[in-house]
Amino acid sequence: MPKNPDPDSQYNGDIKLEPDTVLQEPKMYRVILHNDHYTSMDFVVEVLMIVFHKAAAEATKIMLDVHKKGAGVCGVYTYDIASTKVSVVHNMAKRREFPLKCSLEEA
C-alpha cells in the first residue's frame, strides 16, 4: 500500500494537483471622446446614452468635459469591449456626418 502523501504537498504520486498557471486580471482601457468644432452637443449626449449606457445627467456632464476640457472619459473596459465601443462611436458619427473622434488608452 502506497504511503499517504503530505496533504500540503503539491504532488500526489506522479500527478501534480495545483496548476502552475496564474490567472491575471485583464488590462483595462479608458474610452475617451475628443472635442471638435462640428459635432453637436446633442449628438455627443446621444452617443453617451446609447453606446455607454449613461443616464442623461451623467452624459451631459461628460459632454461638458469634452466641450470644455477637450476630452472626456466615457468608461473603463477590457480591450475587446473598449475597441468595439470606439468602432461603434465612429460608425454612428460617420452615419450622421460628424467628425467625432473616440480613442482608448490603457488605464
Rosetta constraint file for C-alpha pairs under 8 A:
AtomPair CA 5 CA 9 HARMONIC 7.00 0.50
AtomPair CA 5 CA 11 HARMONIC 7.76 0.50
AtomPair CA 5 CA 12 HARMONIC 6.17 0.50
AtomPair CA 5 CA 13 HARMONIC 7.56 0.50
AtomPair CA 10 CA 16 HARMONIC 5.94 0.50
AtomPair CA 10 CA 17 HARMONIC 5.49 0.50
AtomPair CA 10 CA 18 HARMONIC 5.96 0.50
AtomPair CA 11 CA 15 HARMONIC 5.74 0.50
AtomPair CA 11 CA 16 HARMONIC 4.57 0.50
AtomPair CA 11 CA 17 HARMONIC 5.77 0.50
AtomPair CA 11 CA 18 HARMONIC 7.99 0.50
AtomPair CA 12 CA 16 HARMONIC 6.37 0.50
AtomPair CA 12 CA 17 HARMONIC 6.85 0.50
AtomPair CA 26 CA 78 HARMONIC 6.54 0.50
AtomPair CA 27 CA 78 HARMONIC 6.21 0.50
AtomPair CA 27 CA 79 HARMONIC 7.13 0.50
AtomPair CA 27 CA 106 HARMONIC 7.28 0.50
AtomPair CA 27 CA 107 HARMONIC 7.69 0.50
AtomPair CA 28 CA 76 HARMONIC 6.29 0.50
AtomPair CA 28 CA 77 HARMONIC 5.35 0.50
AtomPair CA 28 CA 78 HARMONIC 4.70 0.50
AtomPair CA 28 CA 79 HARMONIC 6.42 0.50
AtomPair CA 28 CA 106 HARMONIC 6.00 0.50
AtomPair CA 28 CA 107 HARMONIC 5.49 0.50
AtomPair CA 29 CA 76 HARMONIC 5.33 0.50
AtomPair CA 29 CA 77 HARMONIC 5.32 0.50
AtomPair CA 29 CA 78 HARMONIC 5.92 0.50
AtomPair CA 29 CA 79 HARMONIC 6.01 0.50
AtomPair CA 29 CA 82 HARMONIC 6.47 0.50
AtomPair CA 29 CA 104 HARMONIC 6.06 0.50
AtomPair CA 29 CA 105 HARMONIC 5.27 0.50
AtomPair CA 29 CA 106 HARMONIC 4.26 0.50
AtomPair CA 29 CA 107 HARMONIC 4.83 0.50
AtomPair CA 30 CA 73 HARMONIC 6.55 0.50
AtomPair CA 30 CA 74 HARMONIC 7.33 0.50
AtomPair CA 30 CA 75 HARMONIC 5.77 0.50
AtomPair CA 30 CA 76 HARMONIC 4.39 0.50
AtomPair CA 30 CA 77 HARMONIC 6.54 0.50
AtomPair CA 30 CA 82 HARMONIC 7.29 0.50
AtomPair CA 30 CA 104 HARMONIC 5.34 0.50
AtomPair CA 30 CA 105 HARMONIC 5.30 0.50
AtomPair CA 30 CA 106 HARMONIC 6.15 0.50
AtomPair CA 30 CA 107 HARMONIC 5.57 0.50
AtomPair CA 31 CA 73 HARMONIC 5.84 0.50
AtomPair CA 31 CA 74 HARMONIC 5.51 0.50
AtomPair CA 31 CA 75 HARMONIC 5.62 0.50
AtomPair CA 31 CA 76 HARMONIC 6.25 0.50
AtomPair CA 31 CA 77 HARMONIC 7.67 0.50
AtomPair CA 31 CA 82 HARMONIC 6.13 0.50
AtomPair CA 31 CA 85 HARMONIC 7.85 0.50
AtomPair CA 31 CA 86 HARMONIC 7.11 0.50
AtomPair CA 31 CA 102 HARMONIC 7.04 0.50
AtomPair CA 31 CA 103 HARMONIC 5.76 0.50
AtomPair CA 31 CA 104 HARMONIC 4.43 0.50
AtomPair CA 31 CA 105 HARMONIC 6.80 0.50
AtomPair CA 32 CA 71 HARMONIC 6.47 0.50
AtomPair CA 32 CA 72 HARMONIC 5.49 0.50
AtomPair CA 32 CA 73 HARMONIC 4.55 0.50
AtomPair CA 32 CA 74 HARMONIC 5.77 0.50
AtomPair CA 32 CA 75 HARMONIC 7.74 0.50
AtomPair CA 32 CA 102 HARMONIC 5.53 0.50
AtomPair CA 32 CA 103 HARMONIC 5.24 0.50
AtomPair CA 32 CA 104 HARMONIC 5.90 0.50
AtomPair CA 32 CA 105 HARMONIC 7.92 0.50
AtomPair CA 33 CA 66 HARMONIC 6.58 0.50
AtomPair CA 33 CA 71 HARMONIC 5.47 0.50
AtomPair CA 33 CA 72 HARMONIC 5.39 0.50
AtomPair CA 33 CA 73 HARMONIC 6.55 0.50
AtomPair CA 33 CA 74 HARMONIC 7.01 0.50
AtomPair CA 33 CA 100 HARMONIC 7.54 0.50
AtomPair CA 33 CA 101 HARMONIC 6.05 0.50
AtomPair CA 33 CA 102 HARMONIC 4.49 0.50
AtomPair CA 33 CA 103 HARMONIC 6.62 0.50
AtomPair CA 34 CA 66 HARMONIC 6.07 0.50
AtomPair CA 34 CA 70 HARMONIC 5.87 0.50
AtomPair CA 34 CA 71 HARMONIC 4.42 0.50
AtomPair CA 34 CA 72 HARMONIC 6.79 0.50
AtomPair CA 34 CA 100 HARMONIC 6.92 0.50
AtomPair CA 34 CA 101 HARMONIC 5.43 0.50
AtomPair CA 34 CA 102 HARMONIC 6.03 0.50
AtomPair CA 34 CA 103 HARMONIC 7.94 0.50
AtomPair CA 35 CA 66 HARMONIC 5.39 0.50
AtomPair CA 35 CA 67 HARMONIC 5.74 0.50
AtomPair CA 35 CA 70 HARMONIC 4.89 0.50
AtomPair CA 35 CA 71 HARMONIC 5.81 0.50
AtomPair CA 35 CA 100 HARMONIC 7.27 0.50
AtomPair CA 35 CA 101 HARMONIC 7.54 0.50
AtomPair CA 36 CA 70 HARMONIC 7.98 0.50
AtomPair CA 36 CA 99 HARMONIC 7.35 0.50
AtomPair CA 36 CA 100 HARMONIC 6.74 0.50
AtomPair CA 38 CA 98 HARMONIC 6.75 0.50
AtomPair CA 38 CA 99 HARMONIC 6.98 0.50
AtomPair CA 39 CA 43 HARMONIC 6.93 0.50
AtomPair CA 39 CA 44 HARMONIC 7.33 0.50
AtomPair CA 39 CA 98 HARMONIC 5.28 0.50
AtomPair CA 39 CA 99 HARMONIC 6.42 0.50
AtomPair CA 39 CA 100 HARMONIC 6.03 0.50
AtomPair CA 40 CA 44 HARMONIC 6.56 0.50
AtomPair CA 41 CA 45 HARMONIC 6.32 0.50
AtomPair CA 41 CA 63 HARMONIC 6.71 0.50
AtomPair CA 42 CA 46 HARMONIC 6.16 0.50
AtomPair CA 43 CA 47 HARMONIC 6.15 0.50
AtomPair CA 44 CA 48 HARMONIC 6.23 0.50
AtomPair CA 44 CA 63 HARMONIC 6.18 0.50
AtomPair CA 45 CA 49 HARMONIC 6.19 0.50
AtomPair CA 45 CA 56 HARMONIC 7.31 0.50
AtomPair CA 45 CA 59 HARMONIC 5.26 0.50
AtomPair CA 45 CA 60 HARMONIC 5.88 0.50
AtomPair CA 45 CA 63 HARMONIC 6.15 0.50
AtomPair CA 46 CA 50 HARMONIC 6.05 0.50
AtomPair CA 46 CA 59 HARMONIC 7.97 0.50
AtomPair CA 47 CA 51 HARMONIC 5.56 0.50
AtomPair CA 47 CA 52 HARMONIC 7.26 0.50
AtomPair CA 47 CA 89 HARMONIC 6.84 0.50
AtomPair CA 47 CA 92 HARMONIC 7.87 0.50
AtomPair CA 48 CA 52 HARMONIC 5.03 0.50
AtomPair CA 48 CA 53 HARMONIC 6.48 0.50
AtomPair CA 48 CA 54 HARMONIC 5.79 0.50
AtomPair CA 48 CA 59 HARMONIC 5.47 0.50
AtomPair CA 48 CA 74 HARMONIC 7.12 0.50
AtomPair CA 49 CA 53 HARMONIC 4.69 0.50
AtomPair CA 49 CA 54 HARMONIC 4.55 0.50
AtomPair CA 49 CA 55 HARMONIC 6.20 0.50
AtomPair CA 49 CA 56 HARMONIC 6.71 0.50
AtomPair CA 49 CA 59 HARMONIC 6.27 0.50
AtomPair CA 50 CA 54 HARMONIC 7.50 0.50
AtomPair CA 51 CA 85 HARMONIC 6.72 0.50
AtomPair CA 51 CA 88 HARMONIC 7.35 0.50
AtomPair CA 51 CA 89 HARMONIC 7.21 0.50
AtomPair CA 52 CA 74 HARMONIC 6.76 0.50
AtomPair CA 52 CA 75 HARMONIC 7.33 0.50
AtomPair CA 52 CA 85 HARMONIC 7.83 0.50
AtomPair CA 54 CA 58 HARMONIC 6.00 0.50
AtomPair CA 54 CA 59 HARMONIC 5.51 0.50
AtomPair CA 55 CA 59 HARMONIC 5.99 0.50
AtomPair CA 56 CA 60 HARMONIC 6.07 0.50
AtomPair CA 57 CA 61 HARMONIC 6.31 0.50
AtomPair CA 58 CA 62 HARMONIC 6.26 0.50
AtomPair CA 59 CA 63 HARMONIC 6.06 0.50
AtomPair CA 60 CA 64 HARMONIC 6.17 0.50
AtomPair CA 61 CA 65 HARMONIC 6.39 0.50
AtomPair CA 62 CA 66 HARMONIC 6.28 0.50
AtomPair CA 62 CA 72 HARMONIC 5.70 0.50
AtomPair CA 62 CA 73 HARMONIC 7.06 0.50
AtomPair CA 62 CA 74 HARMONIC 7.08 0.50
AtomPair CA 63 CA 67 HARMONIC 6.15 0.50
AtomPair CA 63 CA 72 HARMONIC 7.05 0.50
AtomPair CA 64 CA 68 HARMONIC 5.86 0.50
AtomPair CA 64 CA 69 HARMONIC 7.95 0.50
AtomPair CA 65 CA 69 HARMONIC 5.29 0.50
AtomPair CA 65 CA 70 HARMONIC 7.00 0.50
AtomPair CA 65 CA 71 HARMONIC 6.28 0.50
AtomPair CA 65 CA 72 HARMONIC 5.29 0.50
AtomPair CA 66 CA 70 HARMONIC 4.87 0.50
AtomPair CA 66 CA 71 HARMONIC 4.08 0.50
AtomPair CA 66 CA 72 HARMONIC 4.64 0.50
AtomPair CA 67 CA 71 HARMONIC 7.16 0.50
AtomPair CA 76 CA 82 HARMONIC 7.37 0.50
AtomPair CA 76 CA 107 HARMONIC 7.31 0.50
AtomPair CA 77 CA 81 HARMONIC 5.94 0.50
AtomPair CA 77 CA 82 HARMONIC 5.32 0.50
AtomPair CA 78 CA 82 HARMONIC 6.00 0.50
AtomPair CA 79 CA 83 HARMONIC 5.96 0.50
AtomPair CA 80 CA 84 HARMONIC 6.14 0.50
AtomPair CA 81 CA 85 HARMONIC 6.21 0.50
AtomPair CA 82 CA 86 HARMONIC 6.29 0.50
AtomPair CA 82 CA 104 HARMONIC 6.74 0.50
AtomPair CA 83 CA 87 HARMONIC 6.30 0.50
AtomPair CA 83 CA 104 HARMONIC 7.10 0.50
AtomPair CA 84 CA 88 HARMONIC 6.21 0.50
AtomPair CA 85 CA 89 HARMONIC 6.17 0.50
AtomPair CA 86 CA 90 HARMONIC 6.29 0.50
AtomPair CA 86 CA 102 HARMONIC 5.64 0.50
AtomPair CA 86 CA 103 HARMONIC 6.14 0.50
AtomPair CA 86 CA 104 HARMONIC 7.35 0.50
AtomPair CA 87 CA 91 HARMONIC 6.11 0.50
AtomPair CA 88 CA 92 HARMONIC 6.13 0.50
AtomPair CA 89 CA 93 HARMONIC 6.12 0.50
AtomPair CA 89 CA 100 HARMONIC 7.94 0.50
AtomPair CA 89 CA 101 HARMONIC 7.98 0.50
AtomPair CA 89 CA 102 HARMONIC 6.85 0.50
AtomPair CA 90 CA 94 HARMONIC 6.04 0.50
AtomPair CA 90 CA 100 HARMONIC 6.95 0.50
AtomPair CA 90 CA 101 HARMONIC 6.78 0.50
AtomPair CA 90 CA 102 HARMONIC 6.96 0.50
AtomPair CA 91 CA 95 HARMONIC 6.18 0.50
AtomPair CA 92 CA 96 HARMONIC 6.34 0.50
AtomPair CA 93 CA 97 HARMONIC 5.85 0.50
AtomPair CA 93 CA 98 HARMONIC 4.87 0.50
AtomPair CA 93 CA 99 HARMONIC 6.43 0.50
AtomPair CA 93 CA 100 HARMONIC 5.93 0.50
AtomPair CA 94 CA 98 HARMONIC 5.91 0.50
AtomPair CA 94 CA 99 HARMONIC 7.07 0.50
